[in-house]
């Protein structure tokens, strides 16, 4: 009887932990995107493009919109 209770409790803990960690990571990545404006500027310079503020803002806005769309 105790073994059954332990197995059920462990299974519920694993399932709850998975969904909790998943929700936490979604929120963390939404609040702290993995690519910042400085990183984007460096990438564009490495590709031989001259990054203007307007272009950087457009790219960051499109990335944020895409992440919001993917989150729904």
mmCIF file as Biopython writes it, N, C-alpha, C and O atoms, coordinates in Angstrom:
data_model
#
loop_
_atom_site.group_PDB
_atom_site.id
_atom_site.type_symbol
_atom_site.label_atom_id
_atom_site.label_alt_id
_atom_site.label_comp_id
_atom_site.label_asym_id
_atom_site.label_entity_id
_atom_site.label_seq_id
_atom_site.pdbx_PDB_ins_code
_atom_site.Cartn_x
_atom_site.Cartn_y
_atom_site.Cartn_z
_atom_site.occupancy
_atom_site.B_iso_or_equiv
_atom_site.auth_seq_id
_atom_site.auth_asym_id
_atom_site.pdbx_PDB_model_num
ATOM 1   N N  . UNK A ? 1  ? 0.829  -1.203 0.000   1.0 0.0 1  A 1 
ATOM 2   C CA . UNK A ? 1  ? 0.000  0.000  0.000   1.0 0.0 1  A 1 
ATOM 3   C C  . UNK A ? 1  ? 0.870  1.263  0.000   1.0 0.0 1  A 1 
ATOM 4   O O  . UNK A ? 1  ? 0.600  2.218  -0.728  1.0 0.0 1  A 1 
ATOM 5   N N  . UNK A ? 2  ? 1.930  1.247  0.838   1.0 0.0 2  A 1 
ATOM 6   C CA . UNK A ? 2  ? 2.804  2.422  0.914   1.0 0.0 2  A 1 
ATOM 7   C C  . UNK A ? 2  ? 3.577  2.632  -0.385  1.0 0.0 2  A 1 
ATOM 8   O O  . UNK A ? 2  ? 3.870  3.764  -0.770  1.0 0.0 2  A 1 
ATOM 9   N N  . UNK A ? 3  ? 3.896  1.547  -1.042  1.0 0.0 3  A 1 
ATOM 10  C CA . UNK A ? 3  ? 4.628  1.652  -2.303  1.0 0.0 3  A 1 
ATOM 11  C C  . UNK A ? 3  ? 3.756  2.322  -3.362  1.0 0.0 3  A 1 
ATOM 12  O O  . UNK A ? 3  ? 4.244  3.143  -4.138  1.0 0.0 3  A 1 
ATOM 13  N N  . UNK A ? 4  ? 2.480  1.978  -3.398  1.0 0.0 4  A 1 
ATOM 14  C CA . UNK A ? 4  ? 1.552  2.577  -4.357  1.0 0.0 4  A 1 
ATOM 15  C C  . UNK A ? 4  ? 1.411  4.072  -4.107  1.0 0.0 4  A 1 
ATOM 16  O O  . UNK A ? 4  ? 1.406  4.860  -5.053  1.0 0.0 4  A 1 
ATOM 17  N N  . UNK A ? 5  ? 1.297  4.462  -2.866  1.0 0.0 5  A 1 
ATOM 18  C CA . UNK A ? 5  ? 1.175  5.883  -2.515  1.0 0.0 5  A 1 
ATOM 19  C C  . UNK A ? 5  ? 2.454  6.621  -2.916  1.0 0.0 5  A 1 
ATOM 20  O O  . UNK A ? 5  ? 2.398  7.734  -3.440  1.0 0.0 5  A 1 
ATOM 21  N N  . UNK A ? 6  ? 3.607  5.992  -2.666  1.0 0.0 6  A 1 
ATOM 22  C CA . UNK A ? 6  ? 4.883  6.604  -3.037  1.0 0.0 6  A 1 
ATOM 23  C C  . UNK A ? 6  ? 4.996  6.789  -4.552  1.0 0.0 6  A 1 
ATOM 24  O O  . UNK A ? 6  ? 5.428  7.844  -5.015  1.0 0.0 6  A 1 
ATOM 25  N N  . UNK A ? 7  ? 4.614  5.780  -5.316  1.0 0.0 7  A 1 
ATOM 26  C CA . UNK A ? 7  ? 4.696  5.846  -6.779  1.0 0.0 7  A 1 
ATOM 27  C C  . UNK A ? 7  ? 3.760  6.923  -7.314  1.0 0.0 7  A 1 
ATOM 28  O O  . UNK A ? 7  ? 4.145  7.689  -8.198  1.0 0.0 7  A 1 
ATOM 29  N N  . UNK A ? 8  ? 2.563  6.993  -6.803  1.0 0.0 8  A 1 
ATOM 30  C CA . UNK A ? 8  ? 1.603  8.017  -7.247  1.0 0.0 8  A 1 
ATOM 31  C C  . UNK A ? 8  ? 2.106  9.412  -6.874  1.0 0.0 8  A 1 
ATOM 32  O O  . UNK A ? 8  ? 2.021  10.339 -7.680  1.0 0.0 8  A 1 
ATOM 33  N N  . UNK A ? 9  ? 2.625  9.560  -5.667  1.0 0.0 9  A 1 
ATOM 34  C CA . UNK A ? 9  ? 3.166  10.860 -5.240  1.0 0.0 9  A 1 
ATOM 35  C C  . UNK A ? 9  ? 4.356  11.287 -6.077  1.0 0.0 9  A 1 
ATOM 36  O O  . UNK A ? 9  ? 4.477  12.455 -6.446  1.0 0.0 9  A 1 
ATOM 37  N N  . UNK A ? 10 ? 5.234  10.345 -6.374  1.0 0.0 10 A 1 
ATOM 38  C CA . UNK A ? 10 ? 6.400  10.665 -7.200  1.0 0.0 10 A 1 
ATOM 39  C C  . UNK A ? 10 ? 5.973  11.057 -8.608  1.0 0.0 10 A 1 
ATOM 40  O O  . UNK A ? 10 ? 6.519  12.001 -9.179  1.0 0.0 10 A 1 
ATOM 41  N N  . UNK A ? 11 ? 5.005  10.344 -9.171  1.0 0.0 11 A 1 
ATOM 42  C CA . UNK A ? 11 ? 4.526  10.670 -10.516 1.0 0.0 11 A 1 
ATOM 43  C C  . UNK A ? 11 ? 3.892  12.060 -10.547 1.0 0.0 11 A 1 
ATOM 44  O O  . UNK A ? 11 ? 4.140  12.829 -11.476 1.0 0.0 11 A 1 
ATOM 45  N N  . UNK A ? 12 ? 3.086  12.386 -9.553  1.0 0.0 12 A 1 
ATOM 46  C CA . UNK A ? 12 ? 2.475  13.716 -9.494  1.0 0.0 12 A 1 
ATOM 47  C C  . UNK A ? 12 ? 3.538  14.797 -9.312  1.0 0.0 12 A 1 
ATOM 48  O O  . UNK A ? 12 ? 3.421  15.879 -9.888  1.0 0.0 12 A 1 
ATOM 49  N N  . UNK A ? 13 ? 4.566  14.520 -8.524  1.0 0.0 13 A 1 
ATOM 50  C CA . UNK A ? 13 ? 5.648  15.476 -8.327  1.0 0.0 13 A 1 
ATOM 51  C C  . UNK A ? 13 ? 6.419  15.735 -9.609  1.0 0.0 13 A 1 
ATOM 52  O O  . UNK A ? 13 ? 6.763  16.879 -9.908  1.0 0.0 13 A 1 
ATOM 53  N N  . UNK A ? 14 ? 6.693  14.686 -10.364 1.0 0.0 14 A 1 
ATOM 54  C CA . UNK A ? 14 ? 7.422  14.837 -11.626 1.0 0.0 14 A 1 
ATOM 55  C C  . UNK A ? 14 ? 6.589  15.631 -12.624 1.0 0.0 14 A 1 
ATOM 56  O O  . UNK A ? 14 ? 7.101  16.536 -13.283 1.0 0.0 14 A 1 
ATOM 57  N N  . UNK A ? 15 ? 5.320  15.299 -12.736 1.0 0.0 15 A 1 
ATOM 58  C CA . UNK A ? 15 ? 4.440  16.007 -13.676 1.0 0.0 15 A 1 
ATOM 59  C C  . UNK A ? 15 ? 4.290  17.476 -13.276 1.0 0.0 15 A 1 
ATOM 60  O O  . UNK A ? 15 ? 4.388  18.362 -14.124 1.0 0.0 15 A 1 
ATOM 61  N N  . UNK A ? 16 ? 4.056  17.734 -12.001 1.0 0.0 16 A 1 
ATOM 62  C CA . UNK A ? 16 ? 3.929  19.111 -11.519 1.0 0.0 16 A 1 
ATOM 63  C C  . UNK A ? 16 ? 5.218  19.899 -11.701 1.0 0.0 16 A 1 
ATOM 64  O O  . UNK A ? 16 ? 5.183  21.066 -12.090 1.0 0.0 16 A 1 
ATOM 65  N N  . UNK A ? 17 ? 6.351  19.270 -11.425 1.0 0.0 17 A 1 
ATOM 66  C CA . UNK A ? 17 ? 7.641  19.928 -11.599 1.0 0.0 17 A 1 
ATOM 67  C C  . UNK A ? 17 ? 7.919  20.270 -13.046 1.0 0.0 17 A 1 
ATOM 68  O O  . UNK A ? 17 ? 8.454  21.337 -13.346 1.0 0.0 17 A 1 
ATOM 69  N N  . UNK A ? 18 ? 7.556  19.361 -13.953 1.0 0.0 18 A 1 
ATOM 70  C CA . UNK A ? 18 ? 7.758  19.616 -15.381 1.0 0.0 18 A 1 
ATOM 71  C C  . UNK A ? 18 ? 6.978  20.838 -15.836 1.0 0.0 18 A 1 
ATOM 72  O O  . UNK A ? 18 ? 7.536  21.734 -16.470 1.0 0.0 18 A 1 
ATOM 73  N N  . UNK A ? 19 ? 5.693  20.879 -15.517 1.0 0.0 19 A 1 
ATOM 74  C CA . UNK A ? 19 ? 4.872  21.998 -15.970 1.0 0.0 19 A 1 
ATOM 75  C C  . UNK A ? 19 ? 5.246  23.299 -15.266 1.0 0.0 19 A 1 
ATOM 76  O O  . UNK A ? 19 ? 5.178  24.368 -15.872 1.0 0.0 19 A 1 
ATOM 77  N N  . UNK A ? 20 ? 5.636  23.223 -14.006 1.0 0.0 20 A 1 
ATOM 78  C CA . UNK A ? 20 ? 6.088  24.419 -13.296 1.0 0.0 20 A 1 
ATOM 79  C C  . UNK A ? 20 ? 7.364  24.986 -13.906 1.0 0.0 20 A 1 
ATOM 80  O O  . UNK A ? 20 ? 7.476  26.194 -14.111 1.0 0.0 20 A 1 
ATOM 81  N N  . UNK A ? 21 ? 8.319  24.117 -14.194 1.0 0.0 21 A 1 
ATOM 82  C CA . UNK A ? 21 ? 9.575  24.563 -14.801 1.0 0.0 21 A 1 
ATOM 83  C C  . UNK A ? 21 ? 9.338  25.107 -16.206 1.0 0.0 21 A 1 
ATOM 84  O O  . UNK A ? 21 ? 9.976  26.076 -16.616 1.0 0.0 21 A 1 
ATOM 85  N N  . UNK A ? 22 ? 8.436  24.494 -16.930 1.0 0.0 22 A 1 
ATOM 86  C CA . UNK A ? 22 ? 8.121  24.955 -18.289 1.0 0.0 22 A 1 
ATOM 87  C C  . UNK A ? 22 ? 7.533  26.360 -18.256 1.0 0.0 22 A 1 
ATOM 88  O O  . UNK A ? 22 ? 7.917  27.218 -19.051 1.0 0.0 22 A 1 
ATOM 89  N N  . UNK A ? 23 ? 6.610  26.592 -17.342 1.0 0.0 23 A 1 
ATOM 90  C CA . UNK A ? 23 ? 5.978  27.904 -17.223 1.0 0.0 23 A 1 
ATOM 91  C C  . UNK A ? 23 ? 7.006  28.955 -16.780 1.0 0.0 23 A 1 
ATOM 92  O O  . UNK A ? 23 ? 7.004  30.080 -17.278 1.0 0.0 23 A 1 
ATOM 93  N N  . UNK A ? 24 ? 7.871  28.581 -15.852 1.0 0.0 24 A 1 
ATOM 94  C CA . UNK A ? 24 ? 8.901  29.506 -15.377 1.0 0.0 24 A 1 
ATOM 95  C C  . UNK A ? 24 ? 9.842  29.899 -16.513 1.0 0.0 24 A 1 
ATOM 96  O O  . UNK A ? 24 ? 10.169 31.078 -16.654 1.0 0.0 24 A 1 
ATOM 97  N N  . UNK A ? 25 ? 10.282 28.943 -17.320 1.0 0.0 25 A 1 
ATOM 98  C CA . UNK A ? 25 ? 11.199 29.240 -18.419 1.0 0.0 25 A 1 
ATOM 99  C C  . UNK A ? 25 ? 10.528 30.096 -19.493 1.0 0.0 25 A 1 
ATOM 100 O O  . UNK A ? 25 ? 11.172 30.977 -20.064 1.0 0.0 25 A 1 
ATOM 101 N N  . UNK A ? 26 ? 9.252  29.853 -19.777 1.0 0.0 26 A 1 
ATOM 102 C CA . UNK A ? 26 ? 8.541  30.694 -20.746 1.0 0.0 26 A 1 
ATOM 103 C C  . UNK A ? 26 ? 8.528  32.142 -20.280 1.0 0.0 26 A 1 
ATOM 104 O O  . UNK A ? 26 ? 8.817  33.052 -21.059 1.0 0.0 26 A 1 
ATOM 105 N N  . UNK A ? 27 ? 8.193  32.358 -19.009 1.0 0.0 27 A 1 
ATOM 106 C CA . UNK A ? 27 ? 8.135  33.707 -18.471 1.0 0.0 27 A 1 
ATOM 107 C C  . UNK A ? 27 ? 9.521  34.344 -18.440 1.0 0.0 27 A 1 
ATOM 108 O O  . UNK A ? 27 ? 9.668  35.524 -18.756 1.0 0.0 27 A 1 
ATOM 109 N N  . UNK A ? 28 ? 10.538 33.568 -18.059 1.0 0.0 28 A 1 
ATOM 110 C CA . UNK A ? 28 ? 11.902 34.098 -18.000 1.0 0.0 28 A 1 
ATOM 111 C C  . UNK A ? 28 ? 12.387 34.529 -19.380 1.0 0.0 28 A 1 
ATOM 112 O O  . UNK A ? 28 ? 12.971 35.603 -19.521 1.0 0.0 28 A 1 
ATOM 113 N N  . UNK A ? 29 ? 12.153 33.710 -20.389 1.0 0.0 29 A 1 
ATOM 114 C CA . UNK A ? 29 ? 12.603 34.051 -21.741 1.0 0.0 29 A 1 
ATOM 115 C C  . UNK A ? 29 ? 11.807 35.213 -22.329 1.0 0.0 29 A 1 
ATOM 116 O O  . UNK A ? 29 ? 12.322 35.967 -23.155 1.0 0.0 29 A 1 
ATOM 117 N N  . UNK A ? 30 ? 10.570 35.353 -21.910 1.0 0.0 30 A 1 
ATOM 118 C CA . UNK A ? 30 ? 9.773  36.482 -22.392 1.0 0.0 30 A 1 
ATOM 119 C C  . UNK A ? 30 ? 10.275 37.774 -21.755 1.0 0.0 30 A 1 
ATOM 120 O O  . UNK A ? 30 ? 10.349 38.803 -22.427 1.0 0.0 30 A 1 
ATOM 121 N N  . UNK A ? 31 ? 10.619 37.736 -20.474 1.0 0.0 31 A 1 
ATOM 122 C CA . UNK A ? 31 ? 11.105 38.930 -19.790 1.0 0.0 31 A 1 
ATOM 123 C C  . UNK A ? 31 ? 12.554 39.249 -20.150 1.0 0.0 31 A 1 
ATOM 124 O O  . UNK A ? 31 ? 12.928 40.420 -20.209 1.0 0.0 31 A 1 
ATOM 125 N N  . UNK A ? 32 ? 13.369 38.232 -20.391 1.0 0.0 32 A 1 
ATOM 126 C CA . UNK A ? 32 ? 14.786 38.411 -20.701 1.0 0.0 32 A 1 
ATOM 127 C C  . UNK A ? 32 ? 15.108 37.714 -22.021 1.0 0.0 32 A 1 
ATOM 128 O O  . UNK A ? 32 ? 15.573 36.574 -22.017 1.0 0.0 32 A 1 
ATOM 129 N N  . UNK A ? 33 ? 14.868 38.376 -23.137 1.0 0.0 33 A 1 
ATOM 130 C CA . UNK A ? 33 ? 15.114 37.722 -24.422 1.0 0.0 33 A 1 
ATOM 131 C C  . UNK A ? 33 ? 16.588 37.353 -24.568 1.0 0.0 33 A 1 
ATOM 132 O O  . UNK A ? 33 ? 17.461 38.068 -24.076 1.0 0.0 33 A 1 
ATOM 133 N N  . UNK A ? 34 ? 16.864 36.240 -25.240 1.0 0.0 34 A 1 
ATOM 134 C CA . UNK A ? 34 ? 18.246 35.793 -25.353 1.0 0.0 34 A 1 
ATOM 135 C C  . UNK A ? 34 ? 19.123 36.668 -26.252 1.0 0.0 34 A 1 
ATOM 136 O O  . UNK A ? 34 ? 20.349 36.569 -26.189 1.0 0.0 34 A 1 
ATOM 137 N N  . UNK A ? 35 ? 18.525 37.514 -27.079 1.0 0.0 35 A 1 
ATOM 138 C CA . UNK A ? 35 ? 19.297 38.388 -27.968 1.0 0.0 35 A 1 
ATOM 139 C C  . UNK A ? 35 ? 18.978 39.837 -27.610 1.0 0.0 35 A 1 
ATOM 140 O O  . UNK A ? 35 ? 17.818 40.247 -27.626 1.0 0.0 35 A 1 
ATOM 141 N N  . UNK A ? 36 ? 20.002 40.600 -27.290 1.0 0.0 36 A 1 
ATOM 142 C CA . UNK A ? 36 ? 19.819 42.009 -26.951 1.0 0.0 36 A 1 
ATOM 143 C C  . UNK A ? 36 ? 20.183 42.882 -28.154 1.0 0.0 36 A 1 
ATOM 144 O O  . UNK A ? 36 ? 20.648 42.385 -29.180 1.0 0.0 36 A 1 
ATOM 145 N N  . UNK A ? 37 ? 19.965 44.185 -28.008 1.0 0.0 37 A 1 
ATOM 146 C CA . UNK A ? 37 ? 20.279 45.104 -29.099 1.0 0.0 37 A 1 
ATOM 147 C C  . UNK A ? 37 ? 21.777 45.126 -29.374 1.0 0.0 37 A 1 
ATOM 148 O O  . UNK A ? 37 ? 22.192 45.233 -30.528 1.0 0.0 37 A 1 
ATOM 149 N N  . UNK A ? 38 ? 22.586 45.026 -28.334 1.0 0.0 38 A 1 
ATOM 150 C CA . UNK A ? 38 ? 24.036 45.026 -28.536 1.0 0.0 38 A 1 
ATOM 151 C C  . UNK A ? 38 ? 24.478 43.792 -29.314 1.0 0.0 38 A 1 
ATOM 152 O O  . UNK A ? 38 ? 25.340 43.875 -30.189 1.0 0.0 38 A 1 
ATOM 153 N N  . UNK A ? 39 ? 23.887 42.657 -28.990 1.0 0.0 39 A 1 
ATOM 154 C CA . UNK A ? 39 ? 24.227 41.429 -29.707 1.0 0.0 39 A 1 
ATOM 155 C C  . UNK A ? 39 ? 23.794 41.532 -31.174 1.0 0.0 39 A 1 
ATOM 156 O O  . UNK A ? 39 ? 24.509 41.099 -32.078 1.0 0.0 39 A 1 
ATOM 157 N N  . UNK A ? 40 ? 22.615 42.110 -31.387 1.0 0.0 40 A 1 
ATOM 158 C CA . UNK A ? 40 ? 22.114 42.276 -32.752 1.0 0.0 40 A 1 
ATOM 159 C C  . UNK A ? 40 ? 23.032 43.221 -33.538 1.0 0.0 40 A 1 
ATOM 160 O O  . UNK A ? 40 ? 23.339 42.963 -34.702 1.0 0.0 40 A 1 
ATOM 161 N N  . UNK A ? 41 ? 23.467 44.308 -32.905 1.0 0.0 41 A 1 
ATOM 162 C CA . UNK A ? 41 ? 24.362 45.261 -33.555 1.0 0.0 41 A 1 
ATOM 163 C C  . UNK A ? 41 ? 25.683 44.579 -33.940 1.0 0.0 41 A 1 
ATOM 164 O O  . UNK A ? 41 ? 26.191 44.784 -35.042 1.0 0.0 41 A 1 
ATOM 165 N N  . UNK A ? 42 ? 26.229 43.776 -33.038 1.0 0.0 42 A 1 
ATOM 166 C CA . UNK A ? 42 ? 27.479 43.062 -33.306 1.0 0.0 42 A 1 
ATOM 167 C C  . UNK A ? 42 ? 27.314 42.083 -34.464 1.0 0.0 42 A 1 
ATOM 168 O O  . UNK A ? 42 ? 28.188 41.980 -35.324 1.0 0.0 42 A 1 
ATOM 169 N N  . UNK A ? 43 ? 26.184 41.361 -34.484 1.0 0.0 43 A 1 
ATOM 170 C CA . UNK A ? 43 ? 25.938 40.413 -35.581 1.0 0.0 43 A 1 
ATOM 171 C C  . UNK A ? 43 ? 25.866 41.125 -36.918 1.0 0.0 43 A 1 
ATOM 172 O O  . UNK A ? 43 ? 26.438 40.663 -37.905 1.0 0.0 43 A 1 
ATOM 173 N N  . UNK A ? 44 ? 25.159 42.257 -36.951 1.0 0.0 44 A 1 
ATOM 174 C CA . UNK A ? 44 ? 25.011 42.989 -38.204 1.0 0.0 44 A 1 
ATOM 175 C C  . UNK A ? 44 ? 26.369 43.526 -38.678 1.0 0.0 44 A 1 
ATOM 176 O O  . UNK A ? 44 ? 26.650 43.525 -39.877 1.0 0.0 44 A 1 
ATOM 177 N N  . UNK A ? 45 ? 27.200 43.978 -37.752 1.0 0.0 45 A 1 
ATOM 178 C CA . UNK A ? 45 ? 28.518 44.477 -38.127 1.0 0.0 45 A 1 
ATOM 179 C C  . UNK A ? 45 ? 29.399 43.342 -38.652 1.0 0.0 45 A 1 
ATOM 180 O O  . UNK A ? 45 ? 30.191 43.550 -39.571 1.0 0.0 45 A 1 
ATOM 181 N N  . UNK A ? 46 ? 29.269 42.160 -38.084 1.0 0.0 46 A 1 
ATOM 182 C CA . UNK A ? 46 ? 30.042 41.016 -38.549 1.0 0.0 46 A 1 
ATOM 183 C C  . UNK A ? 46 ? 29.600 40.579 -39.947 1.0 0.0 46 A 1 
ATOM 184 O O  . UNK A ? 46 ? 30.402 40.055 -40.720 1.0 0.0 46 A 1 
ATOM 185 N N  . UNK A ? 47 ? 28.322 40.795 -40.267 1.0 0.0 47 A 1 
ATOM 186 C CA . UNK A ? 47 ? 27.820 40.435 -41.592 1.0 0.0 47 A 1 
ATOM 187 C C  . UNK A ? 47 ? 28.107 41.519 -42.626 1.0 0.0 47 A 1 
ATOM 188 O O  . UNK A ? 47 ? 27.769 41.362 -43.799 1.0 0.0 47 A 1 
ATOM 189 N N  . UNK A ? 48 ? 28.731 42.624 -42.195 1.0 0.0 48 A 1 
ATOM 190 C CA . UNK A ? 48 ? 29.103 43.672 -43.130 1.0 0.0 48 A 1 
ATOM 191 C C  . UNK A ? 48 ? 28.037 44.729 -43.323 1.0 0.0 48 A 1 
ATOM 192 O O  . UNK A ? 48 ? 28.126 45.520 -44.263 1.0 0.0 48 A 1 
ATOM 193 N N  . UNK A ? 49 ? 27.034 44.768 -42.465 1.0 0.0 49 A 1 
ATOM 194 C CA . UNK A ? 49 ? 25.987 45.786 -42.567 1.0 0.0 49 A 1 
ATOM 195 C C  . UNK A ? 49 ? 26.258 46.880 -41.543 1.0 0.0 49 A 1 
ATOM 196 O O  . UNK A ? 49 ? 26.797 46.617 -40.467 1.0 0.0 49 A 1 
ATOM 197 N N  . UNK A ? 50 ? 25.886 48.092 -41.881 1.0 0.0 50 A 1 
ATOM 198 C CA . UNK A ? 50 ? 26.004 49.187 -40.928 1.0 0.0 50 A 1 
ATOM 199 C C  . UNK A ? 50 ? 24.666 49.315 -40.204 1.0 0.0 50 A 1 
ATOM 200 O O  . UNK A ? 50 ? 23.673 49.727 -40.803 1.0 0.0 50 A 1 
ATOM 201 N N  . UNK A ? 51 ? 24.637 48.965 -38.926 1.0 0.0 51 A 1 
ATOM 202 C CA . UNK A ? 51 ? 23.357 48.964 -38.205 1.0 0.0 51 A 1 
ATOM 203 C C  . UNK A ? 51 ? 22.908 50.374 -37.820 1.0 0.0 51 A 1 
ATOM 204 O O  . UNK A ? 51 ? 23.611 51.090 -37.107 1.0 0.0 51 A 1 
ATOM 205 N N  . UNK A ? 52 ? 21.740 50.755 -38.298 1.0 0.0 52 A 1 
ATOM 206 C CA . UNK A ? 52 ? 21.157 52.032 -37.884 1.0 0.0 52 A 1 
ATOM 207 C C  . UNK A ? 52 ? 20.188 51.754 -36.738 1.0 0.0 52 A 1 
ATOM 208 O O  . UNK A ? 52 ? 19.706 50.632 -36.581 1.0 0.0 52 A 1 
ATOM 209 N N  . UNK A ? 53 ? 19.911 52.769 -35.948 1.0 0.0 53 A 1 
ATOM 210 C CA . UNK A ? 53 ? 18.998 52.601 -34.811 1.0 0.0 53 A 1 
ATOM 211 C C  . UNK A ? 53 ? 17.605 52.205 -35.283 1.0 0.0 53 A 1 
ATOM 212 O O  . UNK A ? 53 ? 16.926 51.403 -34.641 1.0 0.0 53 A 1 
ATOM 213 N N  . UNK A ? 54 ? 17.188 52.771 -36.404 1.0 0.0 54 A 1 
ATOM 214 C CA . UNK A ? 54 ? 15.852 52.459 -36.932 1.0 0.0 54 A 1 
ATOM 215 C C  . UNK A ? 54 ? 15.760 50.977 -37.279 1.0 0.0 54 A 1 
ATOM 216 O O  . UNK A ? 54 ? 14.782 50.312 -36.938 1.0 0.0 54 A 1 
ATOM 217 N N  . UNK A ? 55 ? 16.780 50.467 -37.958 1.0 0.0 55 A 1 
ATOM 218 C CA . UNK A ? 55 ? 16.767 49.062 -38.362 1.0 0.0 55 A 1 
ATOM 219 C C  . UNK A ? 55 ? 16.828 48.146 -37.137 1.0 0.0 55 A 1 
ATOM 220 O O  . UNK A ? 55 ? 16.142 47.125 -37.094 1.0 0.0 55 A 1 
ATOM 221 N N  . UNK A ? 56 ? 17.652 48.507 -36.133 1.0 0.0 56 A 1 
ATOM 222 C CA . UNK A ? 56 ? 17.731 47.710 -34.909 1.0 0.0 56 A 1 
ATOM 223 C C  . UNK A ? 56 ? 16.384 47.677 -34.188 1.0 0.0 56 A 1 
ATOM 224 O O  . UNK A ? 56 ? 15.937 46.623 -33.734 1.0 0.0 56 A 1 
ATOM 225 N N  . UNK A ? 57 ? 15.746 48.840 -34.090 1.0 0.0 57 A 1 
ATOM 226 C CA . UNK A ? 57 ? 14.436 48.900 -33.419 1.0 0.0 57 A 1 
ATOM 227 C C  . UNK A ? 57 ? 13.397 48.063 -34.159 1.0 0.0 57 A 1 
ATOM 228 O O  . UNK A ? 57 ? 12.575 47.395 -33.532 1.0 0.0 57 A 1 
ATOM 229 N N  . UNK A ? 58 ? 13.430 48.098 -35.502 1.0 0.0 58 A 1 
ATOM 230 C CA . UNK A ? 58 ? 12.487 47.302 -36.281 1.0 0.0 58 A 1 
ATOM 231 C C  . UNK A ? 58 ? 12.714 45.814 -36.053 1.0 0.0 58 A 1 
ATOM 232 O O  . UNK A ? 58 ? 11.762 45.050 -35.891 1.0 0.0 58 A 1 
ATOM 233 N N  . UNK A ? 59 ? 13.981 45.408 -36.041 1.0 0.0 59 A 1 
ATOM 234 C CA . UNK A ? 59 ? 14.285 43.985 -35.845 1.0 0.0 59 A 1 
ATOM 235 C C  . UNK A ? 59 ? 13.890 43.518 -34.445 1.0 0.0 59 A 1 
ATOM 236 O O  . UNK A ? 59 ? 13.352 42.422 -34.287 1.0 0.0 59 A 1 
ATOM 237 N N  . UNK A ? 60 ? 14.153 44.344 -33.431 1.0 0.0 60 A 1 
ATOM 238 C CA . UNK A ? 60 ? 13.794 43.970 -32.062 1.0 0.0 60 A 1 
ATOM 239 C C  . UNK A ? 60 ? 12.271 43.908 -31.913 1.0 0.0 60 A 1 
ATOM 240 O O  . UNK A ? 60 ? 11.749 43.017 -31.243 1.0 0.0 60 A 1 
ATOM 241 N N  . UNK A ? 61 ? 11.567 44.843 -32.530 1.0 0.0 61 A 1 
ATOM 242 C CA . UNK A ? 61 ? 10.107 44.835 -32.460 1.0 0.0 61 A 1 
ATOM 243 C C  . UNK A ? 61 ? 9.537  43.599 -33.151 1.0 0.0 61 A 1 
ATOM 244 O O  . UNK A ? 61 ? 8.590  42.988 -32.656 1.0 0.0 61 A 1 
ATOM 245 N N  . UNK A ? 62 ? 10.114 43.234 -34.292 1.0 0.0 62 A 1 
ATOM 246 C CA . UNK A ? 62 ? 9.614  42.044 -34.998 1.0 0.0 62 A 1 
ATOM 247 C C  . UNK A ? 62 ? 9.906  40.777 -34.190 1.0 0.0 62 A 1 
ATOM 248 O O  . UNK A ? 62 ? 9.093  39.853 -34.183 1.0 0.0 62 A 1 
ATOM 249 N N  . UNK A ? 63 ? 11.048 40.723 -33.515 1.0 0.0 63 A 1 
ATOM 250 C CA . UNK A ? 63 ? 11.358 39.557 -32.682 1.0 0.0 63 A 1 
ATOM 251 C C  . UNK A ? 63 ? 10.403 39.452 -31.494 1.0 0.0 63 A 1 
ATOM 252 O O  . UNK A ? 63 ? 9.957  38.360 -31.144 1.0 0.0 63 A 1 
ATOM 253 N N  . UNK A ? 64 ? 10.093 40.593 -30.877 1.0 0.0 64 A 1 
ATOM 254 C CA . UNK A ? 64 ? 9.155  40.588 -29.755 1.0 0.0 64 A 1 
ATOM 255 C C  . UNK A ? 64 ? 7.761  40.169 -30.208 1.0 0.0 64 A 1 
ATOM 256 O O  . UNK A ? 64 ? 7.082  39.403 -29.524 1.0 0.0 64 A 1 
ATOM 257 N N  . UNK A ? 65 ? 7.338  40.675 -31.367 1.0 0.0 65 A 1 
ATOM 258 C CA . UNK A ? 65 ? 6.020  40.306 -31.896 1.0 0.0 65 A 1 
ATOM 259 C C  . UNK A ? 65 ? 5.967  38.816 -32.218 1.0 0.0 65 A 1 
ATOM 260 O O  . UNK A ? 65 ? 4.959  38.154 -31.974 1.0 0.0 65 A 1 
ATOM 261 N N  . UNK A ? 66 ? 7.059  38.299 -32.767 1.0 0.0 66 A 1 
ATOM 262 C CA . UNK A ? 66 ? 7.103  36.878 -33.102 1.0 0.0 66 A 1 
ATOM 263 C C  . UNK A ? 66 ? 7.079  36.015 -31.845 1.0 0.0 66 A 1 
ATOM 264 O O  . UNK A ? 66 ? 6.439  34.964 -31.827 1.0 0.0 66 A 1 
ATOM 265 N N  . UNK A ? 67 ? 7.769  36.448 -30.799 1.0 0.0 67 A 1 
ATOM 266 C CA . UNK A ? 67 ? 7.770  35.672 -29.561 1.0 0.0 67 A 1 
ATOM 267 C C  . UNK A ? 67 ? 6.399  35.711 -28.891 1.0 0.0 67 A 1 
ATOM 268 O O  . UNK A ? 67 ? 5.968  34.717 -28.307 1.0 0.0 67 A 1 
ATOM 269 N N  . UNK A ? 68 ? 5.709  36.853 -28.969 1.0 0.0 68 A 1 
ATOM 270 C CA . UNK A ? 68 ? 4.343  36.923 -28.417 1.0 0.0 68 A 1 
ATOM 271 C C  . UNK A ? 68 ? 3.396  36.024 -29.200 1.0 0.0 68 A 1 
ATOM 272 O O  . UNK A ? 68 ? 2.537  35.359 -28.622 1.0 0.0 68 A 1 
ATOM 273 N N  . UNK A ? 69 ? 3.562  36.009 -30.532 1.0 0.0 69 A 1 
ATOM 274 C CA . UNK A ? 69 ? 2.715  35.178 -31.382 1.0 0.0 69 A 1 
ATOM 275 C C  . UNK A ? 69 ? 2.960  33.701 -31.097 1.0 0.0 69 A 1 
ATOM 276 O O  . UNK A ? 69 ? 2.018  32.911 -31.054 1.0 0.0 69 A 1 
ATOM 277 N N  . UNK A ? 70 ? 4.219  33.328 -30.903 1.0 0.0 70 A 1 
ATOM 278 C CA . UNK A ? 70 ? 4.551  31.929 -30.615 1.0 0.0 70 A 1 
ATOM 279 C C  . UNK A ? 70 ? 4.077  31.527 -29.224 1.0 0.0 70 A 1 
ATOM 280 O O  . UNK A ? 70 ? 3.781  30.356 -28.987 1.0 0.0 70 A 1 
ATOM 281 N N  . UNK A ? 71 ? 4.002  32.486 -28.302 1.0 0.0 71 A 1 
ATOM 282 C CA . UNK A ? 71 ? 3.574  32.181 -26.942 1.0 0.0 71 A 1 
ATOM 283 C C  . UNK A ? 71 ? 2.094  31.916 -26.812 1.0 0.0 71 A 1 
ATOM 284 O O  . UNK A ? 71 ? 1.665  31.309 -25.831 1.0 0.0 71 A 1 
ATOM 285 N N  . UNK A ? 72 ? 1.304  32.352 -27.768 1.0 0.0 72 A 1 
ATOM 286 C CA . UNK A ? 72 ? -0.154 32.152 -27.681 1.0 0.0 72 A 1 
ATOM 287 C C  . UNK A ? 72 ? -0.577 30.806 -28.129 1.0 0.0 72 A 1 
ATOM 288 O O  . UNK A ? 72 ? -1.768 30.496 -28.112 1.0 0.0 72 A 1 
#
